[in-house]
Amino acid sequence: MKKEKEEKEEKKEEPVKPVSQEERKRALIEGIKKTAVPSFIGAAFALLFFLAGEQISGKPWIFVLMLVVIVSYYIQRLVYPYLDVRVKEFGTKDWLYVEFMTIIFLLVVWIILLNK
């Protein structure tokens, strides 16, 4: 019983440092950029697929989506430094987020275009 209590006390995390107003503003702007860039890339791919529908109609859908993920990953790695987004601090979770956003915008815009 004492061991468990001592282990819990040792595992307590240190208090979180207060974030400055400037750092909070930078994080907010970075978050907006991380959302806007994948949305434009996804919409551009959707427009491309809509215009070239006959060429991709025979291809497996998973191949097309994986191609979008790979190409958009490299586009974003090149674009983010110009937008002052810290790419070197990106973790796996961040890359999964931006690629998920790209695919979602691709599918939403593509479906809207197909229904016109």
SULZI-V33855 format. One record per run of one state. SS is the DSSP state (H for helix, E for strand, C for the rest). FROM is the first residue (numbers start at 1). LEN is the number of residues. Records with the same first field share a line. If there is no record, write none. Layout:
SS: FROM-LEN / FROM-LEN
This chain:
C: 1-1 / 12-9 / 52-1 / 57-4 / 84-3 / 90-2 / 115-2
H: 2-10 / 21-31 / 53-4 / 61-23 / 87-3 / 92-23
